[in-house]
Amino acid sequence: MKKLLITFFLIFLSSCDYSPIYSLEDSKISINEIEATGNKKINKLFIKKISKINKKSNNLIYDLEISSYKIVNSVSKDEKGKTKILEMLISFNISIIKNNKIIKSKTISKNSTYKNNANKFQLNQYEKDIQNKMVDKIVEELILTIKTL
């Protein structure tokens, strides 16, 4: 009975032409100009990720003003005073501009906690991975915000 139910469910999903509502690939949004201040590495990563979804459309052309910052704090220390747990916060203040008028301003922040690592190379690689994932989520939230305008 269980196999029959799973088979029926898979057939139903494959025949219904499912597609996500807020997919980044089918967005008809064009970002004309991005004015960035703040953390240069984070801004460069943001611009790289948002340029992937940039489509040439006639009526949905926007400009962005972004200001970003990244903070890494020690959350917990051991008895010797060495950091055990870290927290990374990435925040963007974003102004969405159309026809030289700010139509929406929004602050998007993401944070993540993680354990410290004695191997600083591995810690740095892990922080870069977390940073990439957080910027991905910020870009997705921005695209969702622009689509709802």
Backbone as CSV, one residue per row, in Angstrom:
resi,resn,N_x,N_y,N_z,CA_x,CA_y,CA_z,C_x,C_y,C_z
1,MET,0.819,-1.198,0.000,0.000,0.000,0.000,0.859,1.256,0.000
2,LYS,1.958,1.204,0.787,2.855,2.347,0.895,3.538,2.635,-0.446
3,LYS,3.964,1.586,-1.135,4.617,1.747,-2.429,3.651,2.323,-3.461
4,LEU,2.414,1.887,-3.410,1.397,2.384,-4.328,1.136,3.872,-4.100
5,LEU,1.079,4.265,-2.861,0.853,5.668,-2.514,2.030,6.541,-2.973
6,ILE,3.236,6.085,-2.760,4.425,6.833,-3.194,4.471,6.929,-4.715
7,THR,4.174,5.846,-5.396,4.160,5.862,-6.865,3.110,6.838,-7.389
8,PHE,1.920,6.808,-6.813,0.864,7.725,-7.219,1.282,9.174,-6.991
9,PHE,1.899,9.455,-5.860,2.345,10.800,-5.532,3.405,11.291,-6.524
10,LEU,4.354,10.431,-6.874,5.404,10.813,-7.832,4.824,11.063,-9.222
11,ILE,3.898,10.258,-9.650,3.252,10.455,-10.955,2.472,11.760,-10.955
12,PHE,1.773,12.037,-9.870,1.001,13.272,-9.766,1.900,14.497,-9.845
13,LEU,3.024,14.478,-9.133,3.930,15.623,-9.158,4.593,15.822,-10.512
14,SER,4.934,14.749,-11.172,5.608,14.880,-12.462,4.664,15.353,-13.559
15,SER,3.388,15.121,-13.403,2.446,15.510,-14.445,1.834,16.890,-14.221
16,CYS,2.076,17.512,-13.084,1.417,18.791,-12.802,2.254,19.991,-13.226
17,ASP,3.423,19.806,-13.783,4.295,20.890,-14.248,4.593,21.874,-13.135
18,TYR,5.095,21.359,-12.046,5.422,22.176,-10.887,6.588,23.112,-11.208
19,SER,6.463,24.361,-10.799,7.580,25.302,-10.856,7.449,26.264,-9.690
20,PRO,8.552,26.656,-9.079,8.491,27.550,-7.927,7.926,28.918,-8.312
21,ILE,7.185,29.514,-7.416,6.576,30.819,-7.695,7.644,31.903,-7.775
22,TYR,8.562,31.902,-6.826,9.577,32.946,-6.773,10.934,32.417,-7.221
23,SER,10.974,31.867,-8.401,12.206,31.350,-8.960,13.072,32.502,-9.445
24,LEU,14.369,32.407,-9.208,15.275,33.472,-9.637,15.550,33.419,-11.133
25,GLU,15.419,32.240,-11.728,15.747,32.096,-13.138,14.749,32.792,-14.054
26,ASP,13.482,32.834,-13.672,12.487,33.407,-14.563,12.120,34.845,-14.200
27,SER,12.932,35.477,-13.383,12.617,36.852,-13.009,12.874,37.776,-14.189
28,LYS,12.028,38.756,-14.337,12.156,39.726,-15.422,12.620,41.059,-14.858
29,ILE,13.583,40.991,-13.976,14.099,42.165,-13.291,15.465,42.508,-13.875
30,SER,15.669,43.792,-14.062,16.961,44.250,-14.554,17.522,45.271,-13.560
31,ILE,18.731,45.020,-13.109,19.414,45.961,-12.224,20.391,46.740,-13.087
32,ASN,20.122,48.036,-13.214,20.910,48.884,-14.089,22.228,49.296,-13.439
33,GLU,22.161,49.853,-12.251,23.351,50.375,-11.595,23.290,50.047,-10.109
34,ILE,24.438,49.685,-9.553,24.533,49.389,-8.125,25.608,50.296,-7.536
35,GLU,25.196,51.128,-6.578,26.135,51.981,-5.860,26.376,51.333,-4.500
36,ALA,27.615,50.912,-4.254,27.916,50.127,-3.061,28.892,50.852,-2.143
37,THR,28.584,50.814,-0.851,29.494,51.318,0.178,29.582,50.275,1.277
38,GLY,30.603,50.367,2.079,30.760,49.431,3.193,31.814,48.386,2.906
39,ASN,31.561,47.171,3.342,32.498,46.062,3.218,32.686,45.683,1.749
40,LYS,33.879,45.885,1.225,34.132,45.682,-0.209,34.000,44.222,-0.631
41,LYS,34.466,43.288,0.190,34.380,41.866,-0.162,32.927,41.400,-0.217
42,ILE,32.142,41.818,0.765,30.727,41.438,0.798,29.994,42.063,-0.387
43,ASN,30.290,43.334,-0.674,29.649,44.015,-1.803,29.987,43.339,-3.129
44,LYS,31.238,42.958,-3.303,31.663,42.287,-4.534,30.924,40.956,-4.704
45,LEU,30.788,40.217,-3.618,30.061,38.952,-3.650,28.586,39.185,-3.965
46,PHE,27.982,40.198,-3.357,26.581,40.550,-3.597,26.359,40.904,-5.064
47,ILE,27.215,41.746,-5.616,27.080,42.176,-7.016,27.247,40.986,-7.960
48,LYS,28.171,40.108,-7.652,28.378,38.911,-8.481,27.128,38.030,-8.487
49,LYS,26.530,37.844,-7.318,25.350,36.978,-7.220,24.110,37.622,-7.834
50,ILE,23.945,38.917,-7.682,22.752,39.565,-8.229,22.863,39.739,-9.743
51,SER,24.083,39.770,-10.261,24.237,39.905,-11.713,23.834,38.621,-12.444
52,LYS,23.788,37.493,-11.747,23.375,36.232,-12.366,21.902,36.234,-12.749
53,ILE,21.083,36.998,-12.034,19.647,37.006,-12.307,19.242,38.222,-13.127
54,ASN,20.192,39.027,-13.509,19.903,40.263,-14.221,19.392,39.969,-15.628
55,LYS,18.148,40.326,-15.896,17.532,40.126,-17.207,17.288,41.485,-17.852
56,LYS,17.308,41.501,-19.133,17.028,42.744,-19.855,15.533,42.833,-20.109
57,SER,14.877,43.667,-19.350,13.452,43.888,-19.544,13.212,45.388,-19.670
58,ASN,12.116,45.739,-20.280,11.859,47.143,-20.565,11.263,47.903,-19.396
59,ASN,10.403,47.274,-18.619,9.681,48.026,-17.617,10.112,47.760,-16.180
60,LEU,10.922,46.782,-15.907,11.336,46.466,-14.547,12.826,46.742,-14.341
61,ILE,13.228,47.958,-14.636,14.630,48.348,-14.495,14.779,49.128,-13.190
62,TYR,15.685,48.664,-12.349,15.908,49.284,-11.048,17.386,49.612,-10.870
63,ASP,17.638,50.578,-9.999,18.983,50.872,-9.515,18.994,50.520,-8.036
64,LEU,20.165,50.198,-7.519,20.290,49.857,-6.106,21.376,50.696,-5.463
65,GLU,21.123,51.124,-4.249,22.147,51.694,-3.378,22.264,50.756,-2.200
66,ILE,23.470,50.209,-1.993,23.644,49.263,-0.895,24.765,49.731,0.016
67,SER,24.567,49.465,1.272,25.589,49.705,2.282,25.652,48.447,3.133
68,SER,26.815,47.859,3.233,26.918,46.572,3.918,27.960,46.619,5.025
69,TYR,27.776,45.726,5.979,28.812,45.511,6.971,28.757,44.080,7.469
70,LYS,29.913,43.644,7.973,30.059,42.283,8.489,30.733,42.382,9.851
71,ILE,30.156,41.709,10.830,30.716,41.695,12.179,30.869,40.239,12.613
72,VAL,32.043,39.911,13.154,32.279,38.591,13.740,32.571,38.809,15.226
73,ASN,31.703,38.255,16.070,31.825,38.409,17.522,32.077,37.076,18.190
74,SER,32.731,37.136,19.334,32.893,35.967,20.176,31.645,35.844,21.052
75,VAL,31.006,34.683,21.007,29.785,34.464,21.777,30.098,33.737,23.081
76,SER,31.032,32.794,23.030,31.338,31.989,24.204,32.846,31.737,24.273
77,LYS,33.358,31.753,25.508,34.787,31.474,25.727,34.932,30.357,26.738
78,ASP,36.087,29.666,26.671,36.348,28.607,27.642,37.011,29.200,28.893
79,GLU,37.449,28.318,29.796,38.034,28.768,31.057,39.328,29.557,30.861
80,LYS,40.047,29.270,29.801,41.320,29.943,29.521,41.136,31.268,28.790
81,GLY,39.917,31.581,28.412,39.647,32.831,27.714,39.708,32.711,26.195
82,LYS,39.861,31.492,25.687,39.880,31.284,24.239,38.449,31.183,23.720
83,THR,38.219,31.740,22.554,36.885,31.735,21.959,36.482,30.327,21.546
84,LYS,35.270,29.929,21.963,34.732,28.620,21.585,33.688,28.754,20.481
85,ILE,32.811,29.742,20.598,31.729,29.916,19.632,31.761,31.345,19.100
86,LEU,31.642,31.460,17.777,31.646,32.752,17.093,30.284,33.008,16.469
87,GLU,29.991,34.270,16.249,28.774,34.662,15.544,29.150,35.643,14.443
88,MET,28.649,35.384,13.229,28.868,36.282,12.098,27.540,36.944,11.752
89,LEU,27.581,38.262,11.620,26.411,39.039,11.235,26.743,39.793,9.959
90,ILE,25.900,39.630,8.950,26.031,40.392,7.704,24.743,41.169,7.530
91,SER,24.877,42.465,7.292,23.702,43.312,7.152,23.852,44.211,5.932
92,PHE,22.744,44.383,5.219,22.685,45.265,4.058,21.575,46.282,4.261
93,ASN,21.885,47.548,4.065,20.869,48.592,3.951,20.716,48.836,2.456
94,ILE,19.532,48.539,1.926,19.318,48.559,0.482,18.229,49.562,0.140
95,SER,18.519,50.426,-0.825,17.513,51.333,-1.373,17.261,50.922,-2.812
96,ILE,15.996,50.667,-3.137,15.594,50.282,-4.485,15.097,51.543,-5.174
97,ILE,15.698,51.849,-6.317,15.426,53.107,-7.008,14.874,52.818,-8.396
98,LYS,13.819,53.539,-8.761,13.259,53.457,-10.112,12.962,54.879,-10.561
99,ASN,13.443,55.238,-11.734,13.269,56.588,-12.289,13.776,57.664,-11.327
100,ASN,14.945,57.430,-10.749,15.613,58.359,-9.826,14.811,58.660,-8.562
101,LYS,13.884,57.791,-8.183,13.117,57.926,-6.944,13.285,56.655,-6.126
102,ILE,13.551,56.828,-4.841,13.642,55.675,-3.946,12.224,55.169,-3.707
103,ILE,11.973,53.947,-4.152,10.623,53.393,-3.979,10.533,52.472,-2.772
104,LYS,11.680,51.979,-2.287,11.671,51.131,-1.098,13.070,51.097,-0.506
105,SER,13.126,51.220,0.801,14.374,51.036,1.541,14.167,49.886,2.505
106,LYS,15.169,49.043,2.602,15.034,47.851,3.434,16.386,47.476,4.012
107,THR,16.361,47.002,5.236,17.550,46.445,5.874,17.360,44.944,5.971
108,ILE,18.316,44.223,5.420,18.280,42.757,5.463,19.524,42.287,6.201
109,SER,19.312,41.541,7.269,20.423,41.030,8.076,20.297,39.529,8.238
110,LYS,21.420,38.871,8.228,21.487,37.432,8.481,22.629,37.187,9.457
111,ASN,22.428,36.229,10.354,23.510,35.879,11.264,23.624,34.372,11.392
112,SER,24.797,33.941,11.830,25.066,32.520,11.981,26.078,32.336,13.107
113,THR,25.882,31.301,13.915,26.847,30.959,14.955,27.548,29.662,14.560
114,TYR,28.806,29.568,14.950,29.600,28.400,14.606,30.739,28.248,15.597
115,LYS,31.275,27.034,15.659,32.370,26.738,16.588,33.699,27.239,16.023
116,ASN,34.550,27.678,16.923,35.894,28.082,16.549,36.706,26.837,16.207
117,ASN,37.685,27.005,15.357,38.531,25.897,14.935,39.978,26.291,15.172
118,ALA,40.769,25.376,15.720,42.185,25.655,15.957,42.938,25.838,14.645
119,ASN,42.511,25.148,13.599,43.117,25.293,12.283,42.511,26.528,11.620
120,LYS,43.253,27.607,11.565,42.731,28.890,11.081,42.412,28.866,9.588
121,PHE,43.106,28.043,8.806,42.786,27.922,7.383,41.390,27.317,7.205
122,GLN,41.116,26.229,7.932,39.791,25.604,7.855,38.705,26.551,8.368
123,LEU,39.010,27.298,9.423,38.057,28.263,9.955,37.753,29.336,8.920
124,ASN,38.780,29.815,8.242,38.595,30.840,7.205,37.748,30.307,6.051
125,GLN,38.009,29.071,5.622,37.217,28.469,4.547,35.768,28.288,4.969
126,TYR,35.554,27.880,6.204,34.202,27.694,6.713,33.465,29.037,6.789
127,GLU,34.167,30.081,7.230,33.565,31.416,7.285,33.188,31.913,5.892
128,LYS,34.031,31.635,4.890,33.700,32.027,3.514,32.449,31.300,3.026
129,ASP,32.331,30.025,3.368,31.151,29.241,2.983,29.888,29.808,3.637
130,ILE,29.966,30.100,4.920,28.822,30.694,5.632,28.466,32.041,5.008
131,GLN,29.481,32.831,4.729,29.280,34.153,4.125,28.570,34.037,2.782
132,ASN,28.985,33.094,1.947,28.344,32.879,0.643,26.875,32.510,0.803
133,LYS,26.586,31.615,1.726,25.206,31.188,1.938,24.346,32.337,2.454
134,MET,24.904,33.153,3.332,24.142,34.280,3.874,23.863,35.322,2.796
135,VAL,24.836,35.600,1.951,24.626,36.563,0.867,23.617,36.004,-0.139
136,ASP,23.649,34.697,-0.406,22.633,34.075,-1.266,21.230,34.327,-0.720
137,LYS,21.053,34.124,0.570,19.738,34.331,1.186,19.329,35.806,1.143
138,ILE,20.281,36.705,1.302,19.983,38.145,1.227,19.551,38.515,-0.181
139,VAL,20.227,37.987,-1.197,19.857,38.259,-2.592,18.467,37.702,-2.880
140,GLU,18.182,36.491,-2.409,16.853,35.908,-2.619,15.766,36.772,-1.973
141,GLU,16.034,37.250,-0.765,15.054,38.107,-0.081,14.872,39.432,-0.811
142,LEU,15.956,39.974,-1.356,15.862,41.219,-2.124,15.036,41.012,-3.395
143,ILE,15.267,39.932,-4.110,14.520,39.646,-5.333,13.035,39.469,-5.008
144,LEU,12.745,38.782,-3.928,11.354,38.628,-3.508,10.721,39.993,-3.206
145,THR,11.483,40.857,-2.555,10.991,42.207,-2.252,10.731,42.994,-3.533
146,ILE,11.633,42.911,-4.484,11.463,43.646,-5.748,10.276,43.092,-6.527
147,LYS,10.081,41.781,-6.515,8.962,41.182,-7.241,7.618,41.578,-6.660
148,THR,7.580,41.908,-5.369,6.319,42.283,-4.747,6.036,43.784,-4.845
149,LEU,6.900,44.545,-5.472,6.657,45.991,-5.617,5.562,46.265,-6.625
